[in-house]
């Protein structure tokens, strides 16, 4: 797992979008997701402002700044999976609109660039909020190689992403451009 996280961070850091980003909205991996802490720390070391989500009671996302592992708290809400959220000031759900890149979690992404999420709708709201604000950050999903599949179910509100980063490389999608 740590090896995959290191490879994922190395691949992601090669992205031109991340090289020039001043603000990146990201997330802390949980469960079996590819590890993101190495990437978050590398972005901070570059001087990038990293925003992390905090889950709201209605499944929407608020945002806070990441400044290292010490700025995280493990949060358990009801029967849901425990998440790591930023402990500092909440910046509001609209803070994501200032991001140059949004790193998205997912279960899979397909050949069209469609992302399969966990079904809570949190990131669907984020993508709708970005569209409503006229913001056009690069949308990048972080996955294992085996999670890049031929096709995932998609609904009318789903939006394609620009790229997927896996431990073995980067795949770009024209539909997300």
N, CA and C atoms as an extended XYZ file, in Angstrom:
531
Properties=species:S:1:pos:R:3:atomname:S:1:resname:S:1:resid:I:1 pbc="F F F"
N         0.831       -1.202        0.000 N   UNK     1
C         0.000        0.000        0.000 CA  UNK     1
C         0.869        1.257        0.000 C   UNK     1
N         1.912        1.279        0.858 N   UNK     2
C         2.780        2.461        0.930 CA  UNK     2
C         3.520        2.657       -0.387 C   UNK     2
N         3.915        1.542       -1.020 N   UNK     3
C         4.592        1.612       -2.309 CA  UNK     3
C         3.672        2.226       -3.363 C   UNK     3
N         2.415        1.785       -3.383 N   UNK     4
C         1.430        2.314       -4.336 CA  UNK     4
C         1.201        3.806       -4.079 C   UNK     4
N         1.143        4.208       -2.809 N   UNK     5
C         0.926        5.619       -2.465 CA  UNK     5
C         2.094        6.469       -2.963 C   UNK     5
N         3.313        5.962       -2.810 N   UNK     6
C         4.489        6.682       -3.284 CA  UNK     6
C         4.494        6.815       -4.795 C   UNK     6
N         4.155        5.728       -5.487 N   UNK     7
C         4.102        5.751       -6.950 CA  UNK     7
C         2.993        6.687       -7.423 C   UNK     7
N         1.856        6.650       -6.753 N   UNK     8
C         0.733        7.528       -7.109 CA  UNK     8
C         1.143        8.997       -6.946 C   UNK     8
N         1.782        9.319       -5.829 N   UNK     9
C         2.226       10.694       -5.585 CA  UNK     9
C         3.216       11.126       -6.663 C   UNK     9
N         4.158       10.264       -7.001 N   UNK    10
C         5.163       10.604       -8.020 CA  UNK    10
C         4.501       10.893       -9.360 C   UNK    10
N         3.557       10.041       -9.764 N   UNK    11
C         2.843       10.241      -11.043 CA  UNK    11
C         2.034       11.542      -11.020 C   UNK    11
N         1.326       11.766       -9.935 N   UNK    12
C         0.483       12.965       -9.839 CA  UNK    12
C         1.336       14.230       -9.874 C   UNK    12
N         2.469       14.209       -9.201 N   UNK    13
C         3.325       15.392       -9.142 CA  UNK    13
C         3.941       15.736      -10.492 C   UNK    13
N         3.914       14.783      -11.436 N   UNK    14
C         4.403       15.032      -12.794 CA  UNK    14
C         3.377       15.778      -13.643 C   UNK    14
N         2.132       15.848      -13.182 N   UNK    15
C         1.086       16.521      -13.958 CA  UNK    15
C         1.386       18.011      -14.087 C   UNK    15
N         1.358       18.550      -15.302 N   UNK    16
C         1.563       19.996      -15.470 CA  UNK    16
C         0.538       20.814      -14.682 C   UNK    16
N        -0.691       20.306      -14.598 N   UNK    17
C        -1.734       21.024      -13.857 CA  UNK    17
C        -1.354       21.197      -12.387 C   UNK    17
N        -0.763       20.164      -11.789 N   UNK    18
C        -0.341       20.267      -10.387 CA  UNK    18
C         0.933       21.086      -10.255 C   UNK    18
N         1.790       21.057      -11.271 N   UNK    19
C         3.041       21.811      -11.216 CA  UNK    19
C         2.780       23.313      -11.138 C   UNK    19
N         1.705       23.767      -11.785 N   UNK    20
C         1.430       25.213      -11.788 CA  UNK    20
C         0.301       25.608      -10.832 C   UNK    20
N        -0.258       24.646      -10.126 N   UNK    21
C        -1.388       24.930       -9.231 CA  UNK    21
C        -0.939       25.719       -8.003 C   UNK    21
N        -1.758       26.676       -7.624 N   UNK    22
C        -1.541       27.419       -6.377 CA  UNK    22
C        -2.441       26.873       -5.275 C   UNK    22
N        -3.638       26.401       -5.661 N   UNK    23
C        -4.588       25.813       -4.709 CA  UNK    23
C        -5.096       24.503       -5.277 C   UNK    23
N        -5.050       23.456       -4.449 N   UNK    24
C        -5.541       22.136       -4.841 CA  UNK    24
C        -6.546       21.665       -3.800 C   UNK    24
N        -7.734       21.300       -4.262 N   UNK    25
C        -8.716       20.659       -3.386 CA  UNK    25
C        -8.459       19.157       -3.489 C   UNK    25
N        -8.270       18.512       -2.372 N   UNK    26
C        -7.895       17.098       -2.361 CA  UNK    26
C        -8.724       16.371       -1.310 C   UNK    26
N        -8.252       15.235       -0.868 N   UNK    27
C        -8.929       14.470        0.178 CA  UNK    27
C        -7.908       13.551        0.826 C   UNK    27
N        -8.225       13.074        2.010 N   UNK    28
C        -7.383       12.098        2.692 CA  UNK    28
C        -7.996       10.732        2.430 C   UNK    28
N        -7.204        9.846        1.855 N   UNK    29
C        -7.718        8.522        1.525 CA  UNK    29
C        -8.143        7.774        2.784 C   UNK    29
N        -9.131        6.909        2.605 N   UNK    30
C        -9.620        6.064        3.697 CA  UNK    30
C        -9.779        4.641        3.177 C   UNK    30
N        -9.835        3.706        4.097 N   UNK    31
C       -10.064        2.315        3.718 CA  UNK    31
C        -9.026        1.816        2.739 C   UNK    31
N        -9.500        1.227        1.645 N   UNK    32
C        -8.600        0.628        0.662 CA  UNK    32
C        -8.222        1.579       -0.466 C   UNK    32
N        -8.597        2.867       -0.355 N   UNK    33
C        -8.240        3.837       -1.393 CA  UNK    33
C        -6.719        4.017       -1.459 C   UNK    33
N        -6.187        4.345       -2.641 N   UNK    34
C        -4.750        4.630       -2.720 CA  UNK    34
C        -4.388        5.766       -1.770 C   UNK    34
N        -3.290        5.620       -1.066 N   UNK    35
C        -2.878        6.618       -0.081 CA  UNK    35
C        -2.603        7.980       -0.690 C   UNK    35
N        -3.056        9.040       -0.009 N   UNK    36
C        -2.874       10.395       -0.533 CA  UNK    36
C        -1.959       11.263        0.328 C   UNK    36
N        -1.611       10.845        1.530 N   UNK    37
C        -0.833       11.732        2.414 CA  UNK    37
C         0.517       12.145        1.827 C   UNK    37
N         1.206       11.224        1.163 N   UNK    38
C         2.500       11.573        0.559 CA  UNK    38
C         2.321       12.680       -0.478 C   UNK    38
N         1.256       12.598       -1.251 N   UNK    39
C         0.969       13.615       -2.259 CA  UNK    39
C         0.611       14.940       -1.597 C   UNK    39
N        -0.243       14.899       -0.570 N   UNK    40
C        -0.634       16.130        0.120 CA  UNK    40
C         0.577       16.828        0.719 C   UNK    40
N         1.454       16.046        1.347 N   UNK    41
C         2.655       16.629        1.957 CA  UNK    41
C         3.593       17.214        0.903 C   UNK    41
N         3.728       16.531       -0.245 N   UNK    42
C         4.582       17.037       -1.311 CA  UNK    42
C         4.022       18.345       -1.874 C   UNK    42
N         2.712       18.430       -2.017 N   UNK    43
C         2.093       19.671       -2.495 CA  UNK    43
C         2.354       20.812       -1.515 C   UNK    43
N         2.173       20.540       -0.226 N   UNK    44
C         2.438       21.570        0.797 CA  UNK    44
C         3.895       22.015        0.750 C   UNK    44
N         4.804       21.048        0.574 N   UNK    45
C         6.231       21.380        0.513 CA  UNK    45
C         6.537       22.290       -0.678 C   UNK    45
N         5.741       22.210       -1.725 N   UNK    46
C         5.899       23.070       -2.902 CA  UNK    46
C         5.296       24.455       -2.680 C   UNK    46
N         4.610       24.640       -1.553 N   UNK    47
C         3.972       25.919       -1.295 CA  UNK    47
C         2.545       26.005       -1.809 C   UNK    47
N         1.977       24.869       -2.185 N   UNK    48
C         0.605       24.826       -2.676 CA  UNK    48
C        -0.357       24.861       -1.486 C   UNK    48
N        -1.423       25.628       -1.621 N   UNK    49
C        -2.487       25.634       -0.608 CA  UNK    49
C        -3.357       24.415       -0.880 C   UNK    49
N        -3.446       23.522        0.098 N   UNK    50
C        -4.226       22.292       -0.046 CA  UNK    50
C        -5.485       22.409        0.792 C   UNK    50
N        -6.630       22.245        0.133 N   UNK    51
C        -7.920       22.257        0.815 CA  UNK    51
C        -8.425       20.827        0.938 C   UNK    51
N        -8.933       20.500        2.121 N   UNK    52
C        -9.498       19.177        2.347 CA  UNK    52
C       -10.952       19.300        2.770 C   UNK    52
N       -11.763       18.298        2.402 N   UNK    53
C       -13.184       18.374        2.718 CA  UNK    53
C       -13.505       17.980        4.153 C   UNK    53
N       -14.598       18.554        4.630 N   UNK    54
C       -15.209       18.151        5.900 CA  UNK    54
C       -16.670       17.862        5.557 C   UNK    54
N       -17.110       16.663        5.854 N   UNK    55
C       -18.457       16.240        5.496 CA  UNK    55
C       -19.494       16.932        6.371 C   UNK    55
N       -20.480       17.541        5.721 N   UNK    56
C       -21.582       18.199        6.417 CA  UNK    56
C       -22.722       17.201        6.624 C   UNK    56
N       -23.651       17.483        7.557 N   UNK    57
C       -24.740       16.529        7.839 CA  UNK    57
C       -25.578       16.155        6.611 C   UNK    57
N       -25.672       17.060        5.624 N   UNK    58
C       -26.467       16.765        4.425 CA  UNK    58
C       -25.637       16.129        3.303 C   UNK    58
N       -24.426       15.673        3.611 N   UNK    59
C       -23.480       15.058        2.666 CA  UNK    59
C       -22.793       16.055        1.740 C   UNK    59
N       -23.042       17.352        1.915 N   UNK    60
C       -22.293       18.349        1.161 CA  UNK    60
C       -20.910       18.448        1.811 C   UNK    60
N       -20.003       19.172        1.184 N   UNK    61
C       -18.643       19.295        1.708 CA  UNK    61
C       -18.294       20.739        2.014 C   UNK    61
N       -17.769       20.950        3.212 N   UNK    62
C       -17.142       22.209        3.593 CA  UNK    62
C       -15.644       21.973        3.354 C   UNK    62
N       -14.827       22.992        3.464 N   UNK    63
C       -13.402       22.849        3.179 CA  UNK    63
C       -12.564       23.535        4.252 C   UNK    63
N       -11.381       22.983        4.492 N   UNK    64
C       -10.428       23.567        5.421 CA  UNK    64
C        -9.021       23.339        4.878 C   UNK    64
N        -8.074       24.102        5.380 N   UNK    65
C        -6.693       24.006        4.892 CA  UNK    65
C        -5.951       22.860        5.575 C   UNK    65
N        -5.083       22.216        4.805 N   UNK    66
C        -4.225       21.141        5.292 CA  UNK    66
C        -2.828       21.704        5.495 C   UNK    66
N        -2.229       21.396        6.647 N   UNK    67
C        -0.862       21.854        6.886 CA  UNK    67
C        -0.008       20.735        7.482 C   UNK    67
N        -0.320       19.503        7.121 N   UNK    68
C         0.417       18.355        7.634 CA  UNK    68
C        -0.506       17.447        8.433 C   UNK    68
N        -0.024       16.230        8.695 N   UNK    69
C        -0.850       15.239        9.388 CA  UNK    69
C        -1.396       15.729       10.719 C   UNK    69
N        -0.660       16.626       11.360 N   UNK    70
C        -1.111       17.165       12.642 CA  UNK    70
C        -2.333       18.058       12.523 C   UNK    70
N        -2.684       18.443       11.296 N   UNK    71
C        -3.853       19.302       11.107 CA  UNK    71
C        -5.107       18.491       10.784 C   UNK    71
N        -5.032       17.181       11.011 N   UNK    72
C        -6.165       16.298       10.716 CA  UNK    72
C        -6.751       15.707       11.982 C   UNK    72
N        -8.056       15.462       11.943 N   UNK    73
C        -8.742       14.759       13.029 CA  UNK    73
C        -9.551       13.627       12.413 C   UNK    73
N        -9.566       12.493       13.089 N   UNK    74
C       -10.379       11.355       12.640 CA  UNK    74
C       -11.804       11.614       13.109 C   UNK    74
N       -12.746       11.622       12.173 N   UNK    75
C       -14.131       11.953       12.483 CA  UNK    75
C       -15.036       10.793       12.093 C   UNK    75
N       -15.845       10.366       13.036 N   UNK    76
C       -16.806        9.280       12.788 CA  UNK    76
C       -18.201        9.863       12.899 C   UNK    76
N       -19.004        9.695       11.853 N   UNK    77
C       -20.384       10.209       11.870 CA  UNK    77
C       -21.345        9.053       11.703 C   UNK    77
N       -22.066        8.736       12.759 N   UNK    78
C       -23.044        7.652       12.691 CA  UNK    78
C       -22.387        6.357       12.251 C   UNK    78
N       -23.055        5.644       11.366 N   UNK    79
C       -22.537        4.371       10.888 CA  UNK    79
C       -21.631        4.505        9.690 C   UNK    79
N       -21.298        5.729        9.314 N   UNK    80
C       -20.460        5.942        8.135 CA  UNK    80
C       -18.994        5.671        8.443 C   UNK    80
N       -18.212        5.493        7.381 N   UNK    81
C       -16.779        5.270        7.509 CA  UNK    81
C       -16.123        6.485        8.166 C   UNK    81
N       -15.154        6.238        9.041 N   UNK    82
C       -14.423        7.342        9.666 CA  UNK    82
C       -13.603        8.066        8.597 C   UNK    82
N       -13.598        9.387        8.666 N   UNK    83
C       -12.863       10.219        7.718 CA  UNK    83
C       -11.826       11.044        8.451 C   UNK    83
N       -10.820       11.483        7.740 N   UNK    84
C        -9.839       12.409        8.297 CA  UNK    84
C       -10.145       13.782        7.717 C   UNK    84
N       -10.430       14.725        8.599 N   UNK    85
C       -10.839       16.066        8.184 CA  UNK    85
C        -9.900       17.109        8.775 C   UNK    85
N        -9.812       18.270        8.124 N   UNK    86
C        -8.958       19.332        8.662 CA  UNK    86
C        -9.540       19.883        9.962 C   UNK    86
N        -8.665       20.210       10.902 N   UNK    87
C        -9.122       20.684       12.214 CA  UNK    87
C        -9.298       22.196       12.281 C   UNK    87
N        -8.741       22.904       11.325 N   UNK    88
C        -8.759       24.367       11.381 CA  UNK    88
C       -10.067       24.990       10.944 C   UNK    88
N        -9.983       26.273       10.633 N   UNK    89
C       -11.129       27.081       10.235 CA  UNK    89
C       -11.826       26.491        9.012 C   UNK    89
N       -13.162       26.514        9.048 N   UNK    90
C       -13.963       26.086        7.898 CA  UNK    90
C       -14.105       27.253        6.937 C   UNK    90
N       -13.900       26.974        5.659 N   UNK    91
C       -13.873       28.013        4.639 CA  UNK    91
C       -15.165       28.099        3.837 C   UNK    91
N       -16.077       27.154        4.065 N   UNK    92
C       -17.358       27.148        3.367 CA  UNK    92
C       -17.343       26.265        2.135 C   UNK    92
N       -18.520       25.769        1.735 N   UNK    93
C       -18.614       24.892        0.564 CA  UNK    93
C       -18.125       25.524       -0.735 C   UNK    93
N       -18.190       26.847       -0.848 N   UNK    94
C       -17.781       27.512       -2.083 CA  UNK    94
C       -16.266       27.665       -2.216 C   UNK    94
N       -15.509       27.362       -1.173 N   UNK    95
C       -14.049       27.520       -1.221 CA  UNK    95
C       -13.427       26.693       -2.345 C   UNK    95
N       -14.056       25.578       -2.689 N   UNK    96
C       -13.539       24.703       -3.739 CA  UNK    96
C       -13.471       25.416       -5.089 C   UNK    96
N       -14.284       26.436       -5.288 N   UNK    97
C       -14.302       27.155       -6.566 CA  UNK    97
C       -12.987       27.887       -6.833 C   UNK    97
N       -12.164       28.091       -5.806 N   UNK    98
C       -10.874       28.751       -5.985 CA  UNK    98
C        -9.741       27.790       -6.299 C   UNK    98
N       -10.035       26.504       -6.416 N   UNK    99
C        -8.990       25.511       -6.667 CA  UNK    99
C        -8.601       25.473       -8.143 C   UNK    99
N        -7.313       25.303       -8.397 N   UNK   100
C        -6.805       25.120       -9.760 CA  UNK   100
C        -6.960       23.671      -10.209 C   UNK   100
N        -6.886       22.760       -9.232 N   UNK   101
C        -7.037       21.320       -9.479 CA  UNK   101
C        -7.915       20.767       -8.371 C   UNK   101
N        -8.822       19.854       -8.737 N   UNK   102
C        -9.612       19.125       -7.746 CA  UNK   102
C        -9.277       17.646       -7.903 C   UNK   102
N        -8.708       17.065       -6.853 N   UNK   103
C        -8.402       15.634       -6.823 CA  UNK   103
C        -9.620       14.931       -6.237 C   UNK   103
N       -10.165       13.981       -6.995 N   UNK   104
C       -11.411       13.320       -6.617 CA  UNK   104
C       -11.184       11.864       -6.249 C   UNK   104
N       -11.857       11.400       -5.192 N   UNK   105
C       -11.827        9.967       -4.909 CA  UNK   105
C       -12.823        9.267       -5.827 C   UNK   105
N       -12.744        7.970       -5.892 N   UNK   106
C       -13.705        7.216       -6.681 CA  UNK   106
C       -13.495        5.735       -6.498 C   UNK   106
N       -14.448        4.982       -7.012 N   UNK   107
C       -14.341        3.526       -7.012 CA  UNK   107
C       -13.799        3.048       -8.354 C   UNK   107
N       -14.092        3.827       -9.409 N   UNK   108
C       -13.631        3.474      -10.749 CA  UNK   108
C       -13.805        4.685      -11.657 C   UNK   108
N       -13.109        4.646      -12.795 N   UNK   109
C       -13.314        5.622      -13.873 CA  UNK   109
C       -13.279        4.823      -15.163 C   UNK   109
N       -14.073        5.273      -16.148 N   UNK   110
C       -14.134        4.499      -17.383 CA  UNK   110
C       -13.429        5.192      -18.540 C   UNK   110
N       -13.486        4.564      -19.702 N   UNK   111
C       -12.777        5.046      -20.887 CA  UNK   111
C       -13.281        6.412      -21.351 C   UNK   111
N       -14.472        6.829      -20.910 N   UNK   112
C       -15.020        8.144      -21.262 CA  UNK   112
C       -14.595        9.213      -20.262 C   UNK   112
N       -13.993        8.795      -19.140 N   UNK   113
C       -13.650        9.745      -18.088 CA  UNK   113
C       -14.761        9.904      -17.071 C   UNK   113
N       -15.741        9.020      -17.101 N   UNK   114
C       -16.828        9.073      -16.119 CA  UNK   114
C       -16.364        8.381      -14.841 C   UNK   114
N       -16.617        9.044      -13.708 N   UNK   115
C       -16.169        8.564      -12.397 CA  UNK   115
C       -17.330        7.925      -11.650 C   UNK   115
N       -17.051        6.780      -11.055 N   UNK   116
C       -18.025        6.126      -10.184 CA  UNK   116
C       -17.634        6.452       -8.751 C   UNK   116
N       -18.511        7.158       -8.039 N   UNK   117
C       -18.242        7.513       -6.651 CA  UNK   117
C       -18.853        6.500       -5.701 C   UNK   117
N       -18.886        6.855       -4.428 N   UNK   118
C       -19.423        5.947       -3.413 CA  UNK   118
C       -20.938        6.043       -3.259 C   UNK   118
N       -21.554        6.975       -3.974 N   UNK   119
C       -23.007        7.038       -3.950 CA  UNK   119
C       -23.596        8.051       -2.993 C   UNK   119
N       -22.769        8.788       -2.249 N   UNK   120
C       -23.292        9.774       -1.311 CA  UNK   120
C       -23.646       11.102       -1.963 C   UNK   120
N       -23.134       11.353       -3.155 N   UNK   121
C       -23.443       12.574       -3.887 CA  UNK   121
C       -22.611       13.785       -3.492 C   UNK   121
N       -21.681       13.624       -2.549 N   UNK   122
C       -20.888       14.768       -2.086 CA  UNK   122
C       -20.113       15.413       -3.230 C   UNK   122
N       -19.433       14.599       -4.024 N   UNK   123
C       -18.624       15.166       -5.100 CA  UNK   123
C       -19.467       15.568       -6.305 C   UNK   123
N       -20.650       14.983       -6.468 N   UNK   124
C       -21.574       15.479       -7.502 CA  UNK   124
C       -21.935       16.929       -7.174 C   UNK   124
N       -22.133       17.222       -5.899 N   UNK   125
C       -22.440       18.595       -5.476 CA  UNK   125
C       -21.255       19.515       -5.720 C   UNK   125
N       -20.065       19.010       -5.442 N   UNK   126
C       -18.859       19.808       -5.679 CA  UNK   126
C       -18.759       20.169       -7.164 C   UNK   126
N       -18.954       19.175       -8.034 N   UNK   127
C       -18.836       19.417       -9.473 CA  UNK   127
C       -19.923       20.367       -9.958 C   UNK   127
N       -21.130       20.238       -9.424 N   UNK   128
C       -22.213       21.163       -9.784 CA  UNK   128
C       -21.897       22.573       -9.293 C   UNK   128
N       -21.318       22.679       -8.091 N   UNK   129
C       -20.952       23.986       -7.534 CA  UNK   129
C       -19.885       24.657       -8.404 C   UNK   129
N       -18.901       23.878       -8.851 N   UNK   130
C       -17.852       24.422       -9.720 CA  UNK   130
C       -18.457       24.942      -11.014 C   UNK   130
N       -19.353       24.151      -11.593 N   UNK   131
C       -20.009       24.553      -12.843 CA  UNK   131
C       -20.829       25.825      -12.630 C   UNK   131
N       -21.570       25.886      -11.534 N   UNK   132
C       -22.393       27.054      -11.226 CA  UNK   132
C       -21.575       28.310      -11.003 C   UNK   132
N       -20.343       28.144      -10.500 N   UNK   133
C       -19.470       29.288      -10.233 CA  UNK   133
C       -18.658       29.683      -11.468 C   UNK   133
N       -18.806       28.908      -12.540 N   UNK   134
C       -18.011       29.186      -13.734 CA  UNK   134
C       -16.542       28.846      -13.539 C   UNK   134
N       -16.247       27.994      -12.564 N   UNK   135
C       -14.864       27.583      -12.285 CA  UNK   135
C       -14.530       26.356      -13.140 C   UNK   135
N       -13.308       26.294      -13.629 N   UNK   136
C       -12.906       25.195      -14.505 CA  UNK   136
C       -11.570       24.592      -14.068 C   UNK   136
N       -11.505       24.072      -12.832 N   UNK   137
C       -10.255       23.438      -12.409 CA  UNK   137
C       -10.050       22.118      -13.151 C   UNK   137
N        -8.830       21.645      -13.182 N   UNK   138
C        -8.557       20.306      -13.698 CA  UNK   138
C        -9.172       19.310      -12.712 C   UNK   138
N        -9.901       18.338      -13.237 N   UNK   139
C       -10.538       17.305      -12.410 CA  UNK   139
C        -9.765       16.011      -12.601 C   UNK   139
N        -9.166       15.524      -11.506 N   UNK   140
C        -8.285       14.365      -11.577 CA  UNK   140
C        -8.702       13.348      -10.526 C   UNK   140
N        -8.889       12.085      -10.959 N   UNK   141
C        -9.247       10.997      -10.047 CA  UNK   141
C        -7.983       10.210       -9.723 C   UNK   141
N        -7.836        9.809       -8.465 N   UNK   142
C        -6.699        9.001       -8.020 CA  UNK   142
C        -7.198        7.581       -7.755 C   UNK   142
N        -6.664        6.605       -8.498 N   UNK   143
C        -7.144        5.221       -8.399 CA  UNK   143
C        -6.002        4.227       -8.541 C   UNK   143
N        -6.313        2.958       -8.268 N   UNK   144
C        -5.407        1.860       -8.607 CA  UNK   144
C        -5.619        1.531      -10.077 C   UNK   144
N        -4.630        0.907      -10.704 N   UNK   145
C        -4.727        0.552      -12.117 CA  UNK   145
C        -5.967       -0.287      -12.418 C   UNK   145
N        -6.287       -1.222      -11.544 N   UNK   146
C        -7.422       -2.128      -11.779 CA  UNK   146
C        -8.775       -1.416      -11.716 C   UNK   146
N        -8.796       -0.165      -11.256 N   UNK   147
C       -10.052        0.576      -11.129 CA  UNK   147
C       -10.353        1.439      -12.360 C   UNK   147
N        -9.486        1.359      -13.360 N   UNK   148
C        -9.756        2.006      -14.649 CA  UNK   148
C       -10.402        0.930      -15.512 C   UNK   148
N       -11.683        1.114      -15.800 N   UNK   149
C       -12.486        0.073      -16.440 CA  UNK   149
C       -13.067        0.572      -17.763 C   UNK   149
N       -13.713       -0.329      -18.490 N   UNK   150
C       -14.286        0.031      -19.795 CA  UNK   150
C       -15.469        0.976      -19.644 C   UNK   150
N       -16.386        0.684      -18.693 N   UNK   151
C       -17.583        1.516      -18.570 CA  UNK   151
C       -18.152        1.449      -17.153 C   UNK   151
N       -18.559        2.604      -16.639 N   UNK   152
C       -19.284        2.674      -15.361 CA  UNK   152
C       -20.658        3.276      -15.645 C   UNK   152
N       -21.639        3.014      -14.787 N   UNK   153
C       -22.950        3.640      -14.995 CA  UNK   153
C       -22.827        5.156      -14.847 C   UNK   153
N       -23.547        5.891      -15.675 N   UNK   154
C       -23.516        7.346      -15.601 CA  UNK   154
C       -24.932        7.884      -15.711 C   UNK   154
N       -25.194        8.947      -14.974 N   UNK   155
C       -26.493        9.614      -15.015 CA  UNK   155
C       -26.314       10.987      -15.655 C   UNK   155
N       -27.427       11.634      -15.982 N   UNK   156
C       -27.394       12.908      -16.704 CA  UNK   156
C       -26.560       13.977      -15.986 C   UNK   156
N       -26.560       13.975      -14.630 N   UNK   157
C       -25.832       15.007      -13.883 CA  UNK   157
C       -24.337       14.711      -13.756 C   UNK   157
N       -23.908       13.509      -14.102 N   UNK   158
C       -22.498       13.147      -13.969 CA  UNK   158
C       -21.643       13.914      -14.965 C   UNK   158
N       -20.458       14.302      -14.526 N   UNK   159
C       -19.526       15.051      -15.361 CA  UNK   159
C       -18.237       14.250      -15.532 C   UNK   159
N       -17.679       14.245      -16.740 N   UNK   160
C       -16.412       13.531      -16.940 CA  UNK   160
C       -15.254       14.284      -16.293 C   UNK   160
N       -14.228       13.550      -15.960 N   UNK   161
C       -13.017       14.137      -15.391 CA  UNK   161
C       -11.997       14.319      -16.512 C   UNK   161
N       -10.951       15.058      -16.225 N   UNK   162
C        -9.910       15.324      -17.222 CA  UNK   162
C        -8.863       14.221      -17.282 C   UNK   162
N        -8.585       13.598      -16.118 N   UNK   163
C        -7.516       12.598      -16.074 CA  UNK   163
C        -7.697       11.668      -14.883 C   UNK   163
N        -7.081       10.506      -14.991 N   UNK   164
C        -6.979        9.589      -13.864 CA  UNK   164
C        -5.491        9.313      -13.672 C   UNK   164
N        -5.072        9.330      -12.406 N   UNK   165
C        -3.691        8.998      -12.059 CA  UNK   165
C        -3.723        7.690      -11.294 C   UNK   165
N        -2.902        6.749      -11.742 N   UNK   166
C        -2.748        5.469      -11.056 CA  UNK   166
C        -1.263        5.298      -10.737 C   UNK   166
N        -0.909        4.311       -9.923 N   UNK   167
C         0.514        4.113       -9.628 CA  UNK   167
C         1.372        3.885      -10.871 C   UNK   167
N         0.775        3.399      -11.961 N   UNK   168
C         1.587        3.127      -13.158 CA  UNK   168
C         1.565        4.253      -14.188 C   UNK   168
N         0.703        5.262      -14.010 N   UNK   169
C         0.720        6.334      -14.983 CA  UNK   169
C        -0.498        7.220      -14.980 C   UNK   169
N        -0.621        8.026      -16.039 N   UNK   170
C        -1.701        9.002      -16.185 CA  UNK   170
C        -2.449        8.693      -17.461 C   UNK   170
N        -3.759        8.756      -17.386 N   UNK   171
C        -4.583        8.644      -18.581 CA  UNK   171
C        -5.468        9.880      -18.659 C   UNK   171
N        -5.458       10.521      -19.824 N   UNK   172
C        -6.254       11.737      -20.030 CA  UNK   172
C        -7.487       11.417      -20.858 C   UNK   172
N        -8.516       12.232      -20.655 N   UNK   173
C        -9.785       12.029      -21.365 CA  UNK   173
C       -10.151       13.298      -22.108 C   UNK   173
N       -10.450       13.174      -23.386 N   UNK   174
C       -10.823       14.332      -24.189 CA  UNK   174
C       -12.165       14.913      -23.720 C   UNK   174
N       -13.091       14.025      -23.328 N   UNK   175
C       -14.428       14.488      -22.945 CA  UNK   175
C       -14.403       15.418      -21.743 C   UNK   175
N       -13.388       15.306      -20.886 N   UNK   176
C       -13.321       16.143      -19.702 CA  UNK   176
C       -12.619       17.466      -19.940 C   UNK   176
N       -12.104       17.647      -21.139 N   UNK   177
C       -11.334       18.869      -21.420 CA  UNK   177
C       -12.204       20.066      -21.631 C   UNK   177
